[in-house]
Amino acid sequence: MIRRMPGTKNRGEMGQTMNREAATIAAKAGALLCIIAVVLLARPAMAAELAILSNGFSIRHEHRLVMGATTRLYLGADDSSFTDVPTADITGYETDFSVVRSADPPVAAPSEAAKAGAMQSAPKPTMNEVVNTASAAYHLDPDLVNSVIHAESGFNAHAVSPKGARGLMQLMPGTASQLGVNDAFDPQDNVTGGSRYLRELLERYNFDLVKALAAYNAGPERVEQYRGVPPFRETRAYVARIVHEYNKKKTAQEKAERQAAESTAATKSASKNPARPHQAAKSTATTAVAESAH
């Protein structure tokens, strides 16, 4: 007969004890996960709104401020980006469930936070840099792109037309999506997409600028329908304004280049026939001798 020492347990008792401890740990872990899930689900979610306009279009915004006859729609979380819309043109508001953001955004990892900080500290490109970069990418004259921006939005990056066109080059949401523009209110994204669209229209109409501009304003379908510039007062005035401004810029540039060329030619001519100081000195000396002889 084998006797156990006092205070010792056999293997069966030890296994039962370990199983009970494991079950207790699992129960505690499950309870902790339930608490975390409840906390996460209880956090409020914030959704942007859509202002429904009487013309059938909508404007997504974060919050709004009604100022009598005008309603200011703030397009971002802060108050730096907004657009003013006549209050009478707004028929109602709807929640935009397509983009729901958490009230407390998740904390980025250190590496991502460092990248975000670097992006924020980097200076934003100027309008000239934005236009020049987009123009070079799609082989366009920067003056032409600037003229289109001037006619479309007056260089207002947050402009929204009654029909829903957005940004500097007034891209419709569907067109912006086709062009790969993620944020139509971002100057770089907008001008890049608008320049690409303008280039596509120029190629479509064999670089006929008038037809391309008419299609940019009224749509290619209208240009095809009327086989040229549609008989719309707005479209005709739009095309005439851009062509006039663009030609005016080109004329001024040609004049400046011509004047610069004439100035350079005059400078070269003067350098080829310089005055000869020794001859002038000799002539002066001769004159002095002649005067002294008298």
C-alpha positions in Angstrom: 0.0 0.0 0.0 1.4 3.4 -1.1 0.7 6.3 1.2 0.5 10.0 0.2 2.3 12.6 2.0 0.0 15.1 3.8 -0.9 18.1 1.7 -0.3 16.5 -1.7 -2.9 15.8 -4.4 -3.1 13.1 -6.9 -3.1 13.8 -10.7 -6.9 13.7 -11.0 -7.4 16.4 -8.3 -4.6 18.6 -9.9 -6.3 18.3 -13.3 -9.6 19.3 -11.9 -8.1 22.3 -10.2 -6.4 23.5 -13.4 -9.6 23.1 -15.4 -11.5 25.2 -12.8 -8.8 27.9 -13.0 -8.9 27.9 -16.8 -12.6 28.2 -16.8 -12.5 31.1 -14.4 -9.9 32.9 -16.6 -12.0 32.3 -19.7 -15.1 33.7 -18.0 -13.3 36.8 -16.9 -11.9 37.4 -20.5 -15.4 36.9 -21.9 -16.9 39.4 -19.5 -14.1 41.9 -20.4 -14.8 41.5 -24.1 -18.5 42.1 -23.6 -17.8 45.3 -21.6 -15.5 46.6 -24.4 -18.1 45.8 -27.1 -20.8 47.6 -25.1 -18.6 50.7 -24.7 -17.8 50.7 -28.4 -21.4 50.3 -29.5 -22.5 53.0 -27.0 -20.2 55.6 -28.5 -22.2 58.1 -30.5 -21.7 58.3 -34.3 -21.9 61.5 -36.2 -23.2 61.6 -39.8 -23.0 64.5 -42.2 -26.1 66.0 -43.7 -27.4 66.7 -47.2 -29.1 70.0 -48.0 -31.7 69.2 -50.7 -32.1 72.0 -53.2 -35.2 72.9 -55.1 -33.4 72.1 -58.4 -33.0 68.4 -57.3 -29.3 68.6 -56.3 -27.9 68.2 -52.9 -24.9 69.7 -51.0 -23.1 67.6 -48.3 -22.1 69.5 -45.2 -21.1 69.0 -41.7 -23.2 71.7 -40.0 -25.1 74.8 -41.0 -26.0 78.3 -39.9 -29.3 80.0 -41.0 -28.8 83.7 -41.5 -32.2 84.9 -42.7 -32.4 84.7 -46.4 -29.0 83.0 -46.6 -28.0 79.6 -45.2 -24.3 79.0 -44.7 -23.3 75.3 -45.2 -20.0 74.4 -43.6 -18.3 71.8 -45.8 -15.7 70.6 -43.3 -15.5 69.9 -39.6 -14.0 73.4 -39.0 -15.5 76.7 -40.1 -12.9 77.6 -42.7 -14.7 75.9 -45.6 -18.3 76.9 -46.4 -20.7 77.9 -49.1 -23.7 80.3 -48.9 -27.0 79.2 -50.4 -30.3 81.1 -50.5 -32.5 79.7 -47.8 -35.5 79.6 -50.1 -33.6 77.2 -52.4 -33.3 74.6 -49.7 -36.3 72.3 -49.5 -35.1 70.1 -46.7 -32.3 68.2 -45.1 -31.4 64.5 -45.0 -28.8 62.5 -43.1 -25.9 61.3 -45.3 -25.4 57.7 -44.3 -22.8 57.1 -47.0 -20.0 58.5 -44.7 -20.4 58.1 -41.0 -17.6 59.2 -38.8 -17.0 58.4 -35.2 -17.3 61.2 -32.7 -13.9 60.2 -31.3 -11.6 59.3 -34.2 -9.1 56.4 -33.5 -5.6 57.4 -32.5 -3.2 56.9 -35.3 -0.1 54.8 -34.9 3.1 56.7 -34.2 4.4 56.2 -37.7 1.1 57.4 -39.2 0.9 60.3 -36.9 4.4 61.3 -37.9 3.4 61.1 -41.6 0.3 63.2 -40.9 2.3 65.8 -39.1 4.8 66.0 -41.9 1.9 66.5 -44.4 0.4 69.2 -42.3 3.7 71.0 -41.9 4.4 70.9 -45.6 3.3 74.2 -47.3 0.4 73.9 -49.7 1.1 74.6 -53.3 0.2 78.0 -54.7 -2.5 78.4 -57.3 0.2 79.0 -60.0 1.9 75.8 -59.0 -1.3 73.8 -59.0 -2.2 75.1 -62.5 1.3 74.7 -63.9 1.5 71.1 -62.7 -1.9 70.1 -64.0 -1.3 71.9 -67.3 2.1 70.2 -67.8 0.5 66.8 -67.0 -2.1 67.2 -69.8 -0.1 69.4 -72.2 -2.3 72.4 -71.8 -1.4 76.1 -71.8 -1.6 77.4 -68.2 -3.2 80.6 -69.5 -6.1 78.6 -70.9 -6.6 76.7 -67.7 -6.5 79.9 -65.7 -9.1 81.5 -68.1 -11.4 78.5 -67.6 -11.1 78.7 -63.8 -11.8 82.4 -64.0 -15.0 81.9 -66.0 -16.1 78.8 -64.0 -15.6 79.9 -60.3 -13.7 83.2 -60.2 -11.0 81.2 -58.4 -13.3 80.2 -55.5 -12.2 76.7 -54.5 -15.5 76.2 -52.5 -17.9 77.4 -55.2 -21.0 75.3 -55.7 -23.3 76.1 -58.7 -27.1 75.8 -58.5 -26.8 72.6 -60.5 -24.3 71.1 -58.0 -21.0 71.7 -59.9 -18.1 72.1 -57.4 -14.8 73.7 -56.9 -12.5 75.8 -59.1 -13.3 74.1 -62.4 -16.9 73.3 -61.4 -17.0 69.6 -61.7 -20.3 67.7 -61.4 -20.2 64.9 -58.9 -20.5 62.2 -61.6 -17.9 63.8 -63.8 -15.5 64.1 -60.8 -16.0 60.5 -59.9 -15.2 59.4 -63.5 -12.1 61.6 -63.5 -10.9 60.1 -60.2 -11.3 63.3 -58.2 -11.8 62.3 -54.5 -12.3 65.9 -53.2 -13.8 68.4 -55.6 -13.1 71.2 -53.1 -9.4 70.4 -53.0 -7.7 72.8 -55.5 -5.1 70.3 -56.7 -7.6 67.4 -57.2 -10.1 69.7 -58.9 -7.7 71.4 -61.3 -6.1 68.1 -62.1 -9.4 66.5 -62.9 -10.7 69.6 -64.8 -7.5 69.8 -66.9 -7.8 66.1 -67.8 -11.4 66.6 -68.8 -10.6 69.7 -70.9 -7.8 67.8 -72.7 -10.2 64.9 -73.5 -12.6 67.3 -75.0 -9.9 69.0 -77.1 -8.9 65.6 -78.5 -12.5 64.7 -79.1 -13.1 67.8 -81.2 -9.7 67.7 -83.0 -8.4 70.6 -80.8 -11.2 72.9 -81.8 -11.1 75.1 -78.7 -14.5 76.7 -79.3 -16.3 73.3 -79.4 -14.3 71.9 -76.5 -15.3 74.9 -74.3 -18.9 74.6 -75.4 -18.9 70.9 -74.4 -17.2 71.8 -71.1 -20.1 74.2 -70.4 -23.1 72.5 -71.9 -22.0 68.9 -72.3 -20.8 67.0 -75.3 -24.3 65.8 -76.0 -25.4 69.3 -76.8 -22.5 70.0 -79.0 -23.2 66.8 -80.9 -26.9 67.7 -81.1 -26.3 71.1 -82.6 -23.1 70.2 -84.4 -21.2 73.0 -82.8 -21.8 75.6 -80.1 -25.4 75.2 -78.8 -27.7 78.2 -79.2 -27.7 78.9 -75.5 -27.0 82.5 -74.3 -25.0 81.2 -71.3 -22.8 78.9 -73.4 -22.1 81.4 -76.1 -21.2 84.1 -73.5 -19.1 81.5 -71.7 -17.1 80.5 -74.8 -16.7 84.2 -75.9 -15.4 85.3 -72.5 -12.8 82.6 -72.3 -11.6 83.0 -75.9 -11.4 86.8 -75.5 -9.4 86.6 -72.2 -7.1 83.9 -73.5 -6.4 85.8 -76.7 -5.8 88.9 -74.7 -3.2 87.1 -72.6 -1.5 85.7 -75.7 -1.4 89.1 -77.4 0.2 90.7 -74.4 2.8 87.9 -74.2 3.6 88.3 -77.9 4.1 92.0 -77.5 6.3 91.5 -74.4 8.4 88.9 -76.3 8.7 91.2 -79.3 9.9 94.1 -77.2 12.4 91.9 -75.4 13.7 90.6 -78.7 14.1 94.2 -80.1 15.9 95.2 -76.9 18.2 92.3 -77.1 19.0 93.0 -80.8 19.7 96.6 -80.0 22.1 95.6 -77.2 23.9 93.2 -79.5 24.2 95.9 -82.2 25.7 98.3 -79.7 28.2 95.7 -78.5 29.4 95.1 -82.1 30.0 98.8 -82.8 31.4 100.2 -79.6 32.8 103.8 -79.5 36.6 104.1 -80.0 38.0 106.1 -77.1 41.5 106.4 -78.6 40.2 108.0 -81.8 38.1 110.5 -79.8 41.1 111.4 -77.8 43.2 111.9 -80.9 40.6 114.2 -82.4 40.5 116.2 -79.3 44.2 116.6 -79.2 44.4 117.7 -82.8 41.7 120.3 -82.1 43.6 121.6 -79.1 46.9 121.9 -81.2 45.0 123.8 -84.0 43.5 126.2 -81.5 46.9 126.9 -79.9 48.4 127.6 -83.4 46.0 130.5 -83.7 
